[in-house]
Amino acid sequence: MIRMLRRRFIWGAMGAFSILLVLVIGGMIVASYMMLERDSERFLSMMLDNRNGYTQPASPAMFGYEPGERMFPAGFYDIATDATGEIVSVQSRGIVEDAGVSVQNCVAEILRTTGDSGKVGAYKYRVQRNVDGSARMILLDNAIALQGLYNMLRGALAVGAVCWILLFCILQPVASKVARSYGRNVERQKQFITNASHEMKTPVAIILANLDALELHGGESRWSANIRAQVGRMSGMLRQLLMMARMDERQLRAQEGQLDFATLLQNLLTTYDERLEACGLSLVTQVPPSLLLRGNREALEQLLVVLLDNAMQYTNRGGRISIALQSIRGQARLAVENTVDALPDCEPDALFERFYRGDAAHSQSSGGCGIGLSAAQSIVQMHGGHIHAPQAVASYPQQDVLRIQCELPQGAWRGRRRNKGNRLMKRAGKD
């Protein structure tokens, strides 16, 4: 467990840092590119406004720059053409190579277009067309500037990679310390729950024994029946707490085996007949004769008990419970529906939060303690499955229906949580 927690901490932190790094570098490059585009447009407009063409400013050299050099950092052509498209004059600055042929091709391509600006080849251009058919155009070479952006990106990525590696190395001891501290706290909590649950079993058993003795002498009464019901409720809570405390994949894995989930469900349903009749509830089942899956028998039986008890506790008087089990694409899908007076006023996922009980008054009357569905979720997840609560109203249009549905893999525990968690848990035993 410690190794699993450590890895989650490290990769969570590294993931957040990676996202931040991408946003910073990406924002920097995008901002630089937008500034380059803005400066290019400004330069092209300025050159076209200079009707006499480019002239070297008559100011002295400053700081090692020739006059006007800081103003025109990129190479450019100032080209004039006649009405036939022939080049009349060419002025250039910052162009090292002789690109006369390519310039002629660029000019011809620009004259074939109708726009006044755009890009052609490696040049960004702006053209001014006269009434007589002649034209003047400025071709700005941004290749060097774009190469500078590319080099800046490479440098930023290199620096980011170094920072990423350094942060990864720094997080190793920090994550280990945090994971060990958290793991110890979790283990203490589990141990406390286990010990407390075992210790409470003794007084519960004594209460039941004394209650049996009282009923032998004085007979059963509604007070003794109430005591027995509350003791049964407490026993159920203790079983759920113990199951949650034992919800360690290594323990469950050790008892994994193949079982008939359909038979397990059918056998369990027979024990609910009297309770259903006493509560005035009807039961509709759709269970196949056999449905094999691999898992922990005790945990899966506890899952069924939780789902059935939850349905009985919250079904309205004279309502209906519907249970459907089927095999779909290698998954055992179990759906438990029960009619209710009103659907819970919460998000469906909130039903699986530990100690969540919805309406307090209803929960008190039904005997709910808020850990049943949380335990069911833990069992399903440990088996690599998924449980959720889609609210269904189509089955019984006259009543609200609450639906709890879970999917369990029929083969080995191949769910996402098990695949990742099981390998880590094996290694965690070495920590």
BAGU-960175 format. One record per residue (C-alpha): residue in three letters; x, y, z. Coordinates in steps of 0.25 Angstrom, whole numbers, plus 5000, padded with zeros to 4 digits. Example, Ala and Ser with C-alpha at 12.3 -4.5 7.8 and 13.67 -1.06 7.14 Angstrom:
2
ALA504949825031 SER505549965029 
END
This chain:
431
MET500050005000 ILE501150105003 ARG501750084990 MET500450104983 LEU500250234991 ARG501650284988 ARG501450254973 ARG500050324973 PHE500650444980 ILE501850454971 TRP501150444958 GLY500050534962 ALA501050644966 MET501850614953 GLY500550624945 ALA500150754950 PHE501550804948 SER501550754934 ILE500250824931 LEU500850954937 LEU502050944929 VAL501350924916 LEU500451044919 VAL501651134922 ILE502451094910 GLY501251084900 GLY500851224905 MET502251284904 ILE502351234889 VAL500951274885 ALA501151414891 SER502551424884 TYR501951384871 MET500751484872 MET501751594875 LEU502551554863 GLU501351554854 ARG500951694860 ASP502351754858 SER502351694844 GLU501051764841 ARG501451894847 PHE502751894839 LEU502051864826 SER501051974828 MET502252064831 MET503052034819 LEU501852054810 ASP501552184816 ASN502952224812 ARG502652264797 ASN504052294794 GLY504552154798 TYR505552114808 THR506552214812 GLN507652204822 PRO507352294834 ALA508452404835 SER508652374850 PRO510052334856 ALA510352194860 MET509952164874 PHE510252044884 GLY511051974872 TYR509851974863 GLU509852044849 PRO508752154847 GLY507452094846 GLU507851954848 ARG507051934861 MET505851974854 PHE505951874843 PRO506451744849 ALA505951654838 GLY506351644823 PHE505351704814 TYR505151744799 ASP504551874794 ILE504051844780 ALA503351934770 THR502751874757 ASP502151934745 ALA500751914739 THR501251784731 GLY501751724744 GLU503251744741 ILE504151784753 VAL504551924751 SER505451944764 VAL505851854776 GLN506351904789 SER506851804800 ARG507351804813 GLY507851684822 ILE507751594810 VAL509051514810 GLU508851414799 ASP508451454784 ALA507051414783 GLY506751484770 VAL506051374763 SER505151334776 VAL504851484777 GLN504351484763 ASN503451364765 CYS502951424778 VAL502551554771 ALA501851484760 GLU501051394770 ILE500751524778 LEU500251594765 ARG499351474762 THR498551494775 THR497551604778 GLY497951614793 ASP498751724798 SER499551644809 GLY499851504812 LYS501051404811 VAL501751344800 GLY502951244802 ALA503751294813 TYR503251434812 LYS502151514818 TYR501751624808 ARG500851754807 VAL500551804793 GLN500051944789 ARG499451944775 ASN499352074767 VAL498252114757 ASP499152104745 GLY499451954748 SER500751974755 ALA501051924769 ARG501951934780 MET502151824790 ILE502951794802 LEU503451654805 LEU503951624819 ASP504751504822 ASN504351444835 ALA505151324834 ILE506251364844 ALA505151414854 LEU504451284853 GLN505651204854 GLY505951284867 LEU504551244872 TYR504851104869 ASN506251114876 MET505551174888 LEU504551064888 ARG505650954888 GLY506351034900 ALA505051044908 LEU504750894906 ALA506250864910 VAL506150944923 GLY504750884926 ALA505250744924 VAL506350774934 CYS505450834944 TRP504450714942 ILE505650614945 LEU506050694957 LEU504650704963 PHE504450554961 CYS505750534969 ILE505350624980 LEU503950564981 GLN504450424983 PRO504850444998 VAL503750545001 ALA502650444995 SER503250325003 LYS503150405016 VAL501650455013 ALA501250315008 ARG501850245020 SER501150345030 TYR499850335022 GLY499950175021 ARG500150165036 ASN498950255039 VAL498050165030 GLU498550035036 ARG498350095050 GLN496850125046 LYS496649995040 GLN497249925053 PHE496350015062 ILE495149975054 THR495449825054 ASN495749825069 ALA494549905073 SER493649825065 HIS494149695071 GLU494049755085 MET492649795082 LYS492249655078 THR492349605092 PRO491349695099 VAL490449675087 ALA490449525089 ILE490249545104 ILE489049635101 LEU488449535092 ALA488649415102 ASN487949495113 LEU486849535104 ASP486649385101 ALA486549355115 LEU485549465118 GLU484649425107 LEU484749275113 HIS484149325126 GLY483249445122 GLY482949415108 GLU483249505096 SER482749645096 ARG482749765087 TRP483949815096 SER484749695094 ALA484449695079 ASN484949835078 ILE486249795086 ARG486449685077 ALA486249765064 GLN487249875069 VAL488249765073 GLY488149705059 ARG488349845054 MET489549865062 SER490049725058 GLY489849765043 MET490649895045 LEU491849815052 ARG491849715040 GLN491949835030 LEU493049905038 LEU493849775039 MET493649755024 MET494149895021 ALA495349885030 ARG495749755023 MET495549825010 ASP496949795006 GLU497149734992 ARG498249644997 GLN497349575007 LEU496249564997 ARG497149514986 ALA497649404995 GLN496149344996 GLU495849364981 GLY495149254974 GLN494149224964 LEU492649224968 ASP491249214963 PHE490749354966 ALA489349324961 THR489249214971 LEU489849294982 LEU488749404979 GLN487649304978 ASN488049234992 LEU488049374998 LEU486749414993 THR486049295000 THR486449355013 TYR485749475011 ASP484349415008 GLU483749435022 ARG484349575023 LEU483749625010 GLU482449565014 ALA482449635028 CYS482749765021 GLY481649745011 LEU482649754999 SER482649684986 LEU483849624979 VAL484149614964 THR485349534960 GLN486049504947 VAL487149414950 PRO487849314941 PRO488049164945 SER489549184946 LEU490549304944 LEU491949274948 LEU492949384952 ARG494249384959 GLY494449454973 ASN494349444988 ARG493049374992 GLU492949445006 ALA493149585000 LEU492149554989 GLU491049494998 GLN491249625007 LEU491049704994 LEU489749634991 VAL489249655006 VAL489549805006 LEU488849824993 LEU487649744997 ASP487549805011 ASN487649945005 ALA486549914996 MET485649865007 GLN485949975016 TYR485550085007 THR484450024999 ASN483050085002 ARG481950005009 GLY481349904999 GLY482449944989 ARG483249854979 ILE484649804978 SER485249754965 ILE486549684964 ALA487149644950 LEU488449574947 GLN488949554934 SER490249534926 ILE490649644916 ARG491949644909 GLY492749564919 GLN492149644931 ALA491149604941 ARG490149714942 LEU489249714955 ALA488149824956 VAL487349844968 GLU486149934967 ASN485149974978 THR483950064978 VAL484150184988 ASP483250294992 ALA484150394987 LEU485550394980 PRO486750444989 ASP486950584987 CYS488450574984 GLU489450534973 PRO489350384970 ASP490850364974 ALA490550424988 LEU489850294992 PHE491150224992 GLU491850325001 ARG492250265015 PHE491150305026 TYR490250375016 ARG488850345019 GLY487950445012 ASP486750495019 ALA487050475034 ALA485650445039 HIS485450335028 SER486850275031 GLN486550265046 SER485250195043 SER485850105033 GLY487050065042 GLY488050115031 CYS489450155036 GLY490050205024 ILE491150095022 GLY490449995014 LEU490550045000 SER491950095003 ALA492349955007 ALA491749904994 GLN492450004986 SER493849954992 ILE493449814989 VAL493149834975 GLN494349924972 MET495249814979 HIS494749714968 GLY495049814957 GLY493549844955 HIS492649974955 ILE491450014963 HIS490550134961 ALA489150184963 PRO488450224951 GLN487050264954 ALA485950184946 VAL484550224945 ALA484150144932 SER483850014939 TYR482750064948 PRO482150194943 GLN481250214955 GLN482350214965 ASP483750264967 VAL484850154966 LEU486250154971 ARG487250064963 ILE488550014968 GLN489349944957 CYS490749874957 GLU491549804947 LEU492549704951 PRO493649634942 GLN493249484940 GLY494749444938 ALA495949474947 TRP495949614954 ARG496249694942 GLY495649824945 ARG496449954944 ARG496649964959 ARG497049824961 ASN498049824949 LYS498749954954 GLY498549924969 ASN498849774970 ARG500249784964 LEU500549904974 MET499949834986 LYS500849714983 ARG502049804984 ALA501449874996 GLY501649755004 LYS503149775003 ASP503049915009 
END
